[in-house]
């Protein structure tokens, strides 16, 4: 038996990278997974990957998954995503908020449309999706919400400073997501619902990271396999909500704290 048998999971931003790895990990443990993103088919986006590709990989390995396209910058798509997931798979037991859209621009010239879209996708969407799944979780007195953050949420160290890379707004979004996580964890603790946030401990070489060339300024010894994030998300979404909740953690420390071996 898998650790997630009988559970329904919704994973956003699962066309590639961390989201796809989490969806595949959950499916291997028996979860029925709704895989969501904007990219439906390979070739629809300049970066490799699509929700159809992720679903095909899961189903080809004997798992259960459905593709639900959604643009999380739009409220109507957020509402439809939850409704369609529940129509096809049933009530949502696990929500993973991984979707992100990022622009690296200095504050002085940051585009207002980019700013609004980043907050819609990375802050407002996790907030609203949580609002929509919480009533059912409360009723069942069981549920897990896992938000995916980044080291960008940390404060820059200085002075002196090394110089900005245009990541201030990205860091703002992730800091907001982390504070939302701990606040919500405290609100729903008595209802048996766990809410955690996890970031990579190092740089995961996702297609997005390569596109933004972030790997070019990060030493190789700080690179991290995507499997660490998938394993950490699995641990946080199967842990006892009485004790494994309200965590703001990173993949490697998370696995170490919970006594879980690093995946191969």
CORFENKA-V35309 format. One record per residue. N is the residue number from 1. RES is the residue in one letter. PSI is psi in whole degrees, 0 to 359 (* if undefined). OMEGA is omega in degrees with one decimal (999 if undefined). D_CENTER is the distance of its C-alpha to the mean C-alpha in whole Angstrom. Layout:
# CORFENKA-V35309
n = (N:N)
res = (RES:RES)
psi = (PSI:PSI)
omega = (OMEGA:OMEGA)
d_center = (D_CENTER:D_CENTER)
This chain:
# CORFENKA-V35309
n = (1:2:3:4:5:6:7:8:9:10:11:12:13:14:15:16:17:18:19:20:21:22:23:24:25:26:27:28:29:30:31:32:33:34:35:36:37:38:39:40:41:42:43:44:45:46:47:48:49:50:51:52:53:54:55:56:57:58:59:60:61:62:63:64:65:66:67:68:69:70:71:72:73:74:75:76:77:78:79:80:81:82:83:84:85:86:87:88:89:90:91:92:93:94:95:96:97:98:99:100:101:102:103:104:105:106:107:108:109:110:111:112:113:114:115:116:117:118:119:120:121:122:123:124:125:126:127:128:129:130:131:132:133:134:135:136:137:138:139:140:141:142:143:144:145:146:147:148:149:150:151:152:153:154:155:156:157:158:159:160:161:162:163:164:165:166:167:168:169:170:171:172:173:174:175:176:177:178:179:180:181:182:183:184:185:186:187:188:189:190:191:192:193:194:195:196:197:198:199:200:201:202:203:204:205:206:207:208:209:210:211:212:213:214:215:216:217:218:219:220:221:222:223:224:225:226:227:228:229:230:231:232:233:234:235:236:237:238:239:240:241:242:243:244:245:246:247:248:249:250:251:252:253:254:255:256:257:258:259:260:261:262:263:264)
res = (X:X:X:X:X:X:X:X:X:X:X:X:X:X:X:X:X:X:X:X:X:X:X:X:X:X:X:X:X:X:X:X:X:X:X:X:X:X:X:X:X:X:X:X:X:X:X:X:X:X:X:X:X:X:X:X:X:X:X:X:X:X:X:X:X:X:X:X:X:X:X:X:X:X:X:X:X:X:X:X:X:X:X:X:X:X:X:X:X:X:X:X:X:X:X:X:X:X:X:X:X:X:X:X:X:X:X:X:X:X:X:X:X:X:X:X:X:X:X:X:X:X:X:X:X:X:X:X:X:X:X:X:X:X:X:X:X:X:X:X:X:X:X:X:X:X:X:X:X:X:X:X:X:X:X:X:X:X:X:X:X:X:X:X:X:X:X:X:X:X:X:X:X:X:X:X:X:X:X:X:X:X:X:X:X:X:X:X:X:X:X:X:X:X:X:X:X:X:X:X:X:X:X:X:X:X:X:X:X:X:X:X:X:X:X:X:X:X:X:X:X:X:X:X:X:X:X:X:X:X:X:X:X:X:X:X:X:X:X:X:X:X:X:X:X:X:X:X:X:X:X:X:X:X:X:X:X:X:X:X:X:X:X:X)
psi = (143:160:348:20:132:357:149:127:140:122:119:158:42:24:342:175:221:316:316:319:321:315:316:321:316:319:324:335:9:359:146:120:129:119:118:146:180:331:110:312:151:135:347:344:148:331:150:152:156:165:329:318:314:315:317:320:318:311:323:336:9:8:180:125:151:150:127:104:138:140:104:358:354:127:320:327:325:316:318:325:312:315:317:322:314:328:319:325:337:183:142:121:331:129:124:114:95:339:142:150:134:135:133:102:147:150:316:326:19:130:131:320:321:318:312:318:319:317:326:313:318:343:304:318:310:322:310:320:319:316:321:328:342:319:317:321:318:316:320:350:44:137:158:130:126:118:141:120:204:156:346:341:346:153:139:145:129:185:164:160:151:347:141:157:15:16:14:315:322:315:322:315:315:324:319:319:321:318:324:318:309:324:315:322:319:326:324:9:317:350:5:27:128:138:119:164:135:143:157:145:335:201:119:127:67:164:325:318:317:321:317:0:30:333:339:339:20:123:147:331:354:3:151:137:145:337:334:317:320:319:321:317:320:316:318:338:9:355:164:117:344:336:329:77:157:17:132:101:177:156:304:311:327:312:320:314:323:3:36:133:146:136:156:*)
omega = (176.8:-178.5:-179.5:178.7:177.0:-178.9:173.4:-178.5:172.5:-179.7:179.2:-178.5:-171.2:177.7:-177.0:169.5:-174.7:-178.8:178.7:-179.9:178.4:179.7:-179.8:178.7:179.8:-179.3:177.9:179.2:172.6:178.6:166.9:-168.0:168.7:-176.7:-174.0:172.8:176.6:-173.6:-174.8:-176.2:173.1:-178.3:177.8:-176.5:178.7:178.6:178.7:175.6:178.1:178.4:175.7:178.7:-179.9:179.5:179.6:177.3:-178.7:-178.3:178.1:178.0:176.2:-179.3:179.9:-179.6:173.6:177.5:177.4:-179.0:178.5:171.5:-173.0:171.1:-178.0:-177.4:-178.1:176.9:177.7:179.5:-179.7:-179.5:179.8:-178.6:-178.2:176.3:-178.2:177.7:-175.8:-171.7:-177.2:-178.3:-175.9:178.0:-173.0:176.3:174.8:178.9:-177.5:-173.5:178.9:168.1:-169.5:171.7:177.8:-178.9:177.2:-177.0:-174.0:-176.4:-175.9:-178.0:-176.7:178.5:176.6:-179.8:-177.9:-178.8:178.6:179.8:176.2:-174.3:-170.9:-178.5:-176.9:-178.5:176.3:179.3:-177.7:178.0:176.3:178.4:-175.7:-177.5:-175.3:-178.8:178.3:177.0:178.2:-179.0:-179.9:-177.7:-179.0:176.8:-179.7:173.2:180.0:177.8:-178.7:-176.7:-175.4:173.8:177.4:178.4:177.6:177.3:174.6:-178.8:178.8:-1.4:-3.9:178.8:-178.1:-176.5:-175.6:177.3:179.8:-176.2:-176.2:-178.2:175.0:177.8:176.8:-179.6:-177.2:176.6:177.4:179.8:-179.8:178.5:174.6:-178.3:-176.4:178.1:179.9:178.4:-179.7:-178.2:-172.2:-176.9:-176.9:-178.0:178.5:-178.8:178.5:176.6:-177.2:175.4:-177.2:178.0:170.6:175.8:179.0:-179.2:176.5:-174.9:175.9:176.2:178.8:178.0:179.8:179.2:-180.0:177.3:179.7:-178.6:-176.6:178.6:178.4:-179.5:-177.6:-179.5:175.6:176.1:-175.3:178.4:179.0:-179.6:178.3:179.1:179.1:-179.8:178.8:178.2:176.6:-179.6:-178.3:-178.5:172.1:-178.5:178.8:-178.9:178.3:-176.7:-177.4:179.3:-179.5:-178.3:168.6:-165.7:178.3:-169.0:-176.1:177.0:177.9:-179.5:178.6:-178.6:-178.2:175.8:-177.1:-178.1:176.3:178.6:177.7:999)
d_center = (25:21:19:18:21:21:18:16:12:10:7:6:7:8:12:12:10:7:6:10:10:8:10:13:13:13:16:18:18:19:16:17:14:13:12:11:11:15:16:18:21:21:23:21:20:21:18:18:16:16:15:18:18:15:17:20:19:18:21:23:22:23:20:19:17:17:16:16:16:15:15:13:15:18:18:20:17:15:18:19:15:16:19:19:17:19:22:21:20:21:19:15:15:11:9:5:4:2:6:8:12:14:18:20:23:25:25:29:28:25:25:24:23:20:20:19:17:15:15:15:11:10:12:14:11:9:13:14:12:13:16:17:16:17:21:20:19:22:24:23:23:20:16:12:10:7:5:4:7:10:14:15:15:18:21:23:26:29:32:33:30:29:28:25:23:22:19:20:18:15:15:16:13:11:14:14:11:12:15:14:12:16:18:16:16:20:21:20:21:24:22:21:17:15:12:11:9:8:9:11:15:16:15:13:16:13:15:14:15:18:19:19:21:19:20:24:24:22:24:24:24:21:19:16:16:12:14:13:10:10:13:11:9:12:14:12:12:15:17:20:18:22:21:17:16:16:14:13:13:13:12:16:18:15:17:20:20:19:22:20:21:19:19:21)
